[in-house]
Amino acid sequence: MRIHDVRTRRSADDFPRREHLAFKIAEVAADPVAVPAETAEMVINRIIDNAAVSAASVIRRPVATARAQALAHPVQRGARVFGVTGAYSTEWAAWANAVAVRELDFHDTFLAADYSHPGDNIAPLVAVAQQLDVRGADLIRGLATAYEIQIDLVKGICLHEHKIDHVAHLGPSVAAGIGTMLRLDTETIYQAVGQALHLTTATRQSRKGLISSWKAFAPAFAAKVAIEAVDRAMRGEGAPAPIWEGEDGVIAWLLGGPDHTYQVPLPEPGQAKRAILDSYTKEHSAEYQSQAPIDLARRLRDRVGDLEQVATIVLHTSHHTHYVIGTGSGDPQKFDPDASRETLDHSLPYIFAVALQDGSWHHERSYAPERAHRPDTVELWHKISTVEDPQWTRRYHSNDPADKAFGARAEVTLKSGEVICDELAVADAHPLGARPVAREQYGRKVTELADDVVEPAEQQRFLSAVDSLADLKGGALGALNVVVDSRVLDKAPVIPSGIFR
């Protein structure tokens, strides 16, 4: 990898286009390097993962809303919408499918200087591939690039400290991935990346305070914008430049300012794209920083015993965990039984309390209103707090995979004065965890989450199709769409009409 220094430049500076970060990203995307077998295998795993969580969310209201919008845009030849048959406008199909993937916060993650869900790249690239009859092998190439660019940006540029939502890294990665998949030239990809970034920077209020369903829509919006950006660039339209480094660019006014230098790693020419292997998926439907604490709570349950004897629980964890999903956020909504599912998903005290009581975590039952209102849960919930521990913060930002951790140390003080301590660095499902996720587990996630949603024969048809993705010819990628029985879809909320009919 080559580390690129990225900083603001004055308009009067001699700053050639080849030095722009967007151009360097475009060069990586245009590089015809082969995809390593392990990268291709993981791409397939993550397509399976996305299908599983989409099945689990298919009748939830935000997903039904996005689907209704997409179905208002039928075309003779286009992309598929998860759960239904027919062809629909590419950007709207990508929109609906990306919302289905994101709704339950249950797909893959990568955390470094910033955080991300790189699986958000899959829906838009699949939609474009279906629209343009792309081969399966080229879809794999595009997704390898999309993961690479998003993860490299997350390693080098922190957005959340400046209150910019992490989808600002998604627009460029989708544009770059589509560029690779369609074998576009460097100049076209460069313009698309610049447009996609310019149009997808937004504040992170979507993940603060009362968190609404927009949290699921935000990545879909970035993906939709990126598709449109590539289309414009292919037609010869340009972008603001230099988009990151310009005097009035993203770094100068939205991020670290004119005096700050970011260091972004990118593959050298001819170097294979392996970043997807640095990411990790979820066993539990909750914010990634809560994955290890859920497993820790399950492990502590028998040691603690009678939870009525708990006086306090303090979770020592990283800066990011403490301030985003812990008590360092200062959000009273994180202790409100009437809070939205999206808010409870970002409340580590709630998540730890329920996992400690139930010894398990479920994507629906654990968030049910009656579950959040249980008096004993509310009582335990309010006894839990978080504090930042410098060692956990250091490990959160470590570049050493063996040292990098997103866990916590729990100190449970009983009313008797006894203190019970335990810690867990990585989730059980993490590649270095007690039960790492492999192809078998990805397939099982489909059968578990699609139970009573997708017919078993359709599940197996999909798994067989995606397993042979590299051999699928142009026009065959509609096989990646999972069809849901219409009787299941009929259980979704009735969505009022909007502008689109």
N, C-alpha and C positions, 0 to 999 in steps of 0.2 A: 504494500500500500504506500501511496505517496501522501504526505500531509501538506495541505494547501493552506497558506495564510490568507485569510479573507477579511478585508477591512474596507472602510469607507474611502472613496477616492473623490477628489474634487473634479468638477466637470472640466477644468482646465488641465488636469493631469494627463500625461501620456499613458493611457491605460488600454492597451490593445485588446481587442475582442477575445483573443485566445487566452487572455488571463482572467476573463470573467468566470466566476464560479459556474454560472449557467452554461457557458461554453464547455467547460471542463466536464460537467455532468453530461452534456450532449456527446462529447467524445467517448465517454465511458459507454453510453447507450448505443452509439454507432459502432463500437468495437465488435467485430464478428467472432469473438472468442467463443469456444465451445463451452457448453454447460456441463460441469462435473456431474457424475452419476448421483452422488449424494445430494447435490443441490436439486436435481430433477426429482429425486425421490421425495425430498421434503416439500417441494412445490405441490406434488400430488397429495401428500398428507394434509397440507393446509387447505387445498380445495375440498377434501373430504371433511375437514374440521368446519369450514364455512357452511357446507351443506347441512351438517348436523345441527348447528346452532340456528340456522335459518328455519329448519323444520320445527324447532322448539318455539320459535317466535312467530310462526306464520299467521296466527290469528290474533296477535296482539294489536292493539289499536294503531300505534304508529306505523307498523308494517302494513296493516290493512289500508291506511291512508295513502302511503307511498305506492302501494299496489294499485289502488283506485286511480291515482294520478297517471301511473304508467299505462294502465289499460285504456285510458282516454286517448292514447296515442298509438292506435294500431297502424301497421304498415303492411304492405304486401311482402316485403323482404326486410327482416330486421333481426333483433335480438330476442332472447327468451326472458320471461319474467318467472321467477321462482314460484313453483306451485301450480302454474296454469299453462295451457297450450297456446299456440298462436305466436305471431311475430309483432314486435313493438319497437317504437323508436329507440335507437341505441342508447342515447343518454338517459331516457326515462327508464328503460329496463335496468341500466346500471344503477340509477337512483333507487329504484324499488329494491333491488337485490342487495345493495349496500346497506340500506336501512334494516333489512331482515337480518343481515349478518351482525350488525352493530347493536341491535336493540337490547340484547340480553347481556352485553359486556362479557362474552363467553368465548371469544376466539383469541388469536395469538397476540403477543405483546413483545415489545423490546424497550428496555429502559437503560438510559445512559445519562448524558448531559440533559436530555429531555426524555419524553416518553412517547410511545406510539403503539398503534395496532397495525402492523404492516399487512395483515390479512385484508385490510380495507382496500388494498390494491387489486384484489382478485376480481371482484364484481365488475369494475369498469373494463378491465382488460378482457375478461370473458365476453362481455357484451360486444365490444368492438370486434373481437375475433369471430363471434357468431355473425355479426353484420357483414363482415368482409370475407367470410369463408377462409379464415386463417387455419393453417395446419396446427395440430396439437403440439408439435415440436417447437413451432414459433411462439405459441402461447407460453410454453415453458421458458423459452429464452426471454420473453418480455417480462414475465413474472420474476425471473432471476434478477433482471435489471431493476425492476420496481422495488423489490425488497432491498437490493444493494444500495440504491440511492436513498431510500427513506432511512434505513438504518445508519448509513454513513452521515447523513444530515443530523440524525438524532445524537450520534456520537460527538459531533463537532459544534452544534449550535443549540444552545438552551433557549427555548421559547418561553417556558412557563415563568421564569423569574421576571420576565417583562410582561407577564399576563397576556401573552399571545397564545391562542389555542394551538394544540399540536397538529391540527390538520394543515397548518401552513407548510409542513414538510410533505404532506400527502399529495397536494396538487402537483409539485414538481416531480415526485416519484412516479405518479400515474402517467404524466406526460412523457417522461423518459422511458418508462416501460412500454407504452404504446409505440414510441419511436423505435425501440428495439424490435418489437413484435412485427411491425410493418416494414422494417428495414429502411427507415427514413434516413436521409442524409443529416449530417451534423448540424448544418445551418437551420434546417426545419425544426429539429428537436430543440435547438437553442432557443428559437423564438417561442416555441410552445411552452418550454419550461419557464421562461420569463413571464409570459402571460398567465400561466397557471399560478405562479407564486403571487403575482400582483393582485390577483382576484380572490385569493383564499386566505389572506391574513385577517384575523378577527380576534377579538378579546376572548379570554377564557372564562368569561362570566357564565358561559354554557356549562361549566363544571364547578360553579361556586354558588353558595347560598341555596335557594330552592332550585334544584336541578330538574329541568323539564325534559320532555321527549325530544327536544332539539338536539340533545346529546347524541341521539341515534341518527338524526338527520344530517348533522354537521359534516361527517366524513363523506356521506353520500353527495352532499352539495359540492364538496371539493372535487370529488371524482367526476361529477357531471361537468363542472367547470373545466376540468383538465381535458376531458374528451372534446369539448367545444373548442378549447385552445388549440389542440392538435389539428382539428379540422380547419380552423382559420389559418394556422401556420402552413398547412399543406396547400392552401389556396394563395399563399404568398404574403400573408399579413404578419406584421412584426410585433415586437413587444417592447415595453420600456427597458432601457438598458443604460448602464449595468443595473440589474434589478436588485441584487443584494448590496452591491458596493457603491451605488450612486450617491451623490451628494444629498439627494432627497429620497434615497432608497430605504430598503427594509432595515438594514443595520443602523443607519444614521438616526432614524426616527422611531422605529418600533422595537429595536433590540438594544445592543450595548452602546450605541452612540458612535460618533466619529472617531473616538480615541480607542475603541476596542477592536482587538484582532481575534478572530475565531480560527480554529485549526480544524479543518475538515479532511478526513481521510477518504481517498478514492482509489480504486484499483489502478495500477499501472497499465499501459497499453499491453494487451495480450494476457493480462492476469485474469484468472477465472473469478467469477462472481459467486462468493460463498456466504454472503452476509445472512441469508435466511437461516443458516445453521446456528447463528448466534441468538436467534429469537426462540421463544418458548410459548407453548399454548397452555390453556387453563383446564384444570379439572373441575373448578368451581366457578359458578356464574357470579363473579364479583371482581372488583378492581384488583389488578394483579398484585399490588402490594399487600393485599389481604389473603393471598393464596397460602403463603407459609403460616401466617397467624391462624387461619382456619385449621390447618393440619396440626398446629401446635395446640390449639384449643381441644381438638379431638384427643390428642395425646395426654393432655393434662386432666381431662375429665375424671378419670378414675382416681387420680392422685388427690384431687381436690375433694371429691366426695360430695357431701351435702353443701350445695351452693348457697343455701340460706346462711351458712356460717362465714361466707366471704365478706370481709370488711371493705377491701379495696383491691383493684387490679391495676397495675401500672405496666404499660407496654413500652419498653425501651426500644427505639427504632430509629430509622434514618430521618434526616431533615425533611425529605420529600414526603415520606409516609406520614410524619407527624403533622405537617402543615397542609397536606392535601386531603387526607382522609382521616386524620386524627384530631385531637382536641386543639392542636396548634392552629387549626384553621379559624377558630373562633366562631364557627357557624352553629348557632343554636338549633338550626334545622337538623343537625346530625343527631340530636337527642329527641326529636319530635316523632311520636308514634304515627302522626298523621302525614309525615313527610312522604314524598313520592318514592317510588321504587328506585329511581335514578339517584335520589339523595341518600337513601339507605345503602345503596351499593357503594357510596362514597363515605360511609360512616364505619370506621374500624371498630369503635366501641359497640355499635349494634351488631356487627358481623361476629365479633369475638364472643359476645354474650350468647347469641343464638347457637353458634357452633359449640360453645361450651355446654350449653343446656342439652342440645340435641345429639351431639356427637356426629353430626353430619351436616351437609349443606345441599339445598335443592334450589334450582333456578326459579321455581314458583312458590313452593310452600314456605321457604325461608323468608320471603318478602311479603307474604300475604298480610293484609291489614289486621286480621285477627291474631296473626303471629306477633306482629309488632306491638299490638295493644295488650298482650298478656301481662298482667300485673307483675308476675315474678320476673319476666323479661325486662320490663321497664325498670324495675328496682335494681337488677343486676347491671343493666346497661349504664345506669347513672353512676355506678361505682367504678367504671373503667375510664382510664385516662391514658394519654400517650405523652412521652417526653422524647426529645431528641438525644441520641447517644452518638458522640463523634465517631466512634468506631463503626457503628452501623452506617453512618453517612459516608465514611471512607469506603466501606465495602460496597455500598450502593454504586459509587462512582469508579470502582476499581476496573482496570482494563484487563486484569487477570481473571479468566473465566473460573478458575478454581477458587478465587477469593471473592468474586463478585457475589453479592447477596442482597436479598430483599426481605429479610425476615425480621425477627424481633426476639427480645428476651422478656418473658412475662414474670412479674413478681406478684404473686397472689398472697395477700395478707389476710389471714383468718381473724375472726373476732377474738380468738384465744391468744392472738399475738404470733402464732406460728406463721412463717413465711415459706411458701412453696415456689421454687424457681425452676424454670426450664427455658430453653431457647431453641429456635430452629432457623437455620440460615436460608435454606431454599425450600420451596414447596416439594411435596412428595413426587409430583409429576414432572418436575424440572429435570433436564438431562442429567444433573448431578444429584437428583433426589432419590428417595427410597424406592419409588416406583416410576421410573421414566416412561414417558409416553412414546410408543412405537406404533408401527402400522396397525397392529392388532387393536391397540387401544383407540386409534382414530376410527377404525371401522366399528368398534363397539359403541363409540360415542354416537354414531349415526343410528345404530339399532336401538339405543336407549332413548335418545332424544326424539327420534322419529316414530317411536312406538305410538300406535293409535293416531298417527298423523299421515304417514306414508305407508302404503301397502308393502309387505315384506318383499314381494317380487320386484317392485319398483326400487326399493332400497338396493337390492342385489344387482339390478340392471345398472343403476348409477355407479355402484362400486366397481363393477366390471368395466364399465366405460372409462372411468377415470383412471383405473389401473393400467389401461392401454393407451393413455393420453398421447404418449410420444408417437404412437403409430396412427393416430386419427388423421384422416385426410381433410383437406379443405371442404367445408360444408357439413362436416360430421360433428362439430362441437355443440350442436343442439342437444346431443346426448348428455351433456353436463347439467342440463336442467332437470330438476326433480319435480315430478307432477304429483300434486296432492289431491286426494279424493275431494270432489266438490262438496260432499256432505260435511267434510271437515271445514272447508273454507266458509261454508254457510254459517258456522258458529262465530265467525269474526264479527266485531261490532259493525253496525250499519254506519257508513261514512256519509255525512251530508254532502251534497253537491257543492262544487266550487266553480272556479272559472272554467276549468277543463271538463268537458262532458264525455 
